[in-house]
Amino acid sequence: MKEKRVFLGINDPQKIVLQPVFYGSPLVIISPVGVPSETYLYIEGREDHLQFLFPYLVKLVKQAPADPENKWGTWTGVEGYKETGKITLFYHHGTSFADRAFLLEHHFRRDVVFYCNLRLADPSFLEVFCRGVGLRWHDTFILTGLPDELEQNGSIVFPH
């Protein structure tokens, strides 16, 4: 029987990392690769920036429409940072590597601008770290401009 692996966020050897995400903020967003079966994102960084971001993510979960046919996914919940030092944002959709990469590269970035009016950093970097038996892979992808479907960036920036 395969042992369940605990995801360690930024310290995990298998992850997808998006950084910087927001204009003027050092927060990073991390998605697990290979575990677990549910889809979620960890948001880690400065406590004051987590505190600033949290109500916007609650707004995102409440305002983004549900997708009953599961064609594009649904934001399903958010857990605070006070106990864990990170925000956990839950998303219901596919669990494949491609689904997780697309969630960070497109869905998350698009939705925080559209529903929360948060300003994205430009450029951002999507880093992929994978390890397995006989496999060690790391690659970085540069994300410039806005995700499709957006005409302009958000206007809300993080306080210094």
C-alpha positions as CSV (number, residue, x, y, z in Angstrom):
1,M,0.0,0.0,0.0
2,K,1.3,3.4,-1.0
3,E,2.0,5.7,2.0
4,K,0.2,9.1,1.9
5,R,2.7,11.9,1.5
6,V,2.2,15.2,3.2
7,F,2.6,18.3,1.1
8,L,5.2,20.7,2.6
9,G,4.4,23.9,0.6
10,I,7.4,25.9,-0.5
11,N,9.7,23.3,1.1
12,D,8.3,20.4,-0.8
13,P,10.5,18.8,-3.5
14,Q,7.6,18.4,-5.9
15,K,5.6,21.5,-6.5
16,I,4.6,24.2,-8.9
17,V,5.4,27.7,-7.7
18,L,4.0,31.0,-9.0
19,Q,6.0,34.1,-8.0
20,P,5.8,37.1,-7.8
21,V,2.0,36.9,-8.1
22,F,0.9,40.4,-7.1
23,Y,2.4,43.8,-7.8
24,G,4.4,44.9,-4.8
25,S,4.1,41.6,-2.8
26,P,6.5,38.8,-2.1
27,L,3.7,36.2,-1.7
28,V,4.2,32.9,-3.5
29,I,1.6,30.4,-4.5
30,I,2.4,26.7,-4.4
31,S,0.5,23.8,-5.8
32,P,1.4,20.2,-5.0
33,V,2.5,17.7,-7.7
34,G,1.7,14.1,-7.2
35,V,-0.3,14.6,-3.9
36,P,-3.0,14.8,-2.7
37,S,-6.1,14.0,-4.7
38,E,-7.9,17.2,-3.9
39,T,-6.8,20.4,-5.6
40,Y,-5.6,23.3,-3.5
41,L,-3.1,26.1,-3.4
42,Y,-0.9,27.3,-0.6
43,I,-0.2,31.0,-0.4
44,E,2.9,31.7,1.7
45,G,4.8,34.8,2.7
46,R,4.6,37.9,4.9
47,E,1.9,37.8,7.5
48,D,0.7,41.4,6.8
49,H,0.3,40.5,3.1
50,L,-1.6,37.3,4.0
51,Q,-3.8,39.3,6.2
52,F,-4.4,41.8,3.4
53,L,-5.2,39.1,0.8
54,F,-7.4,36.8,2.9
55,P,-10.7,38.9,2.6
56,Y,-10.2,39.1,-1.2
57,L,-9.9,35.3,-1.5
58,V,-13.1,35.0,0.6
59,K,-14.7,37.3,-1.9
60,L,-13.4,35.2,-4.8
61,V,-14.9,32.0,-3.4
62,K,-18.2,33.7,-2.8
63,Q,-18.5,35.5,-6.1
64,A,-17.0,33.1,-8.6
65,P,-19.7,31.0,-10.2
66,A,-20.0,27.3,-9.5
67,D,-19.3,25.0,-12.4
68,P,-21.8,22.0,-12.0
69,E,-20.5,20.3,-15.1
70,N,-16.9,20.7,-14.0
71,K,-15.7,22.0,-17.3
72,W,-13.5,24.8,-15.9
73,G,-13.6,24.2,-12.1
74,T,-15.0,25.9,-9.0
75,W,-13.4,27.8,-6.1
76,T,-14.7,25.9,-3.1
77,G,-13.2,27.3,0.0
78,V,-10.4,29.2,1.7
79,E,-8.7,28.6,5.1
80,G,-7.0,31.4,7.1
81,Y,-3.4,31.9,7.9
82,K,-3.4,32.4,11.6
83,E,-3.0,28.8,12.7
84,T,-0.7,27.6,9.9
85,G,1.1,30.7,8.6
86,K,-0.3,30.2,5.1
87,I,-3.6,30.6,3.3
88,T,-5.1,27.5,1.7
89,L,-7.4,28.0,-1.3
90,F,-9.4,25.1,-2.5
91,Y,-10.5,24.5,-6.1
92,H,-12.6,21.7,-7.5
93,H,-11.4,20.5,-10.9
94,G,-8.9,18.0,-12.4
95,T,-5.9,16.8,-10.4
96,S,-3.4,16.1,-13.3
97,F,-0.2,18.0,-13.6
98,A,-1.5,19.9,-16.5
99,D,-4.7,20.9,-14.6
100,R,-2.6,22.2,-11.7
101,A,-0.2,24.2,-13.9
102,F,-3.2,25.7,-15.8
103,L,-4.8,26.6,-12.5
104,L,-1.8,28.7,-11.5
105,E,-0.9,30.1,-14.9
106,H,-4.5,31.0,-15.9
107,H,-7.5,30.5,-13.7
108,F,-6.1,31.9,-10.4
109,R,-4.5,34.9,-12.1
110,R,-7.6,35.7,-14.2
111,D,-10.0,35.3,-11.3
112,V,-8.1,37.4,-8.7
113,V,-8.1,40.3,-11.2
114,F,-11.7,39.8,-12.4
115,Y,-13.4,39.1,-9.1
116,C,-11.1,41.0,-6.7
117,N,-9.5,43.7,-8.8
118,L,-6.0,42.8,-7.5
119,R,-3.1,44.0,-9.6
120,L,-0.9,41.2,-10.9
121,A,2.9,41.3,-11.1
122,D,4.3,41.4,-14.6
123,P,6.3,39.4,-15.3
124,S,5.6,36.3,-13.1
125,F,7.5,33.0,-13.1
126,L,6.0,29.6,-13.0
127,E,8.5,27.1,-11.7
128,V,8.0,23.4,-11.8
129,F,9.9,20.9,-9.6
130,C,9.4,17.2,-10.1
131,R,11.1,14.2,-8.5
132,G,10.6,10.5,-8.8
133,V,12.4,7.3,-9.3
134,G,15.1,8.2,-11.8
135,L,13.5,11.6,-12.5
136,R,14.6,15.0,-11.4
137,W,13.1,17.9,-13.4
138,H,13.1,21.7,-12.8
139,D,11.9,24.3,-15.3
140,T,10.9,27.9,-15.2
141,F,8.3,29.6,-17.5
142,I,8.0,33.4,-17.8
143,L,4.5,34.7,-17.7
144,T,4.1,38.2,-19.2
145,G,0.9,40.1,-19.8
146,L,-2.5,39.2,-18.6
147,P,-4.4,35.9,-18.9
148,D,-6.8,35.5,-21.8
149,E,-10.2,37.0,-21.2
150,L,-8.8,40.0,-19.3
151,E,-8.5,43.4,-20.9
152,Q,-6.8,45.2,-18.1
153,N,-4.9,44.5,-14.9
154,G,-6.5,45.1,-11.5
155,S,-6.0,48.3,-9.6
156,I,-5.7,47.2,-6.0
157,V,-2.0,46.9,-4.8
158,F,-0.6,45.6,-1.6
159,P,0.4,48.1,1.1
160,H,4.2,48.4,1.7
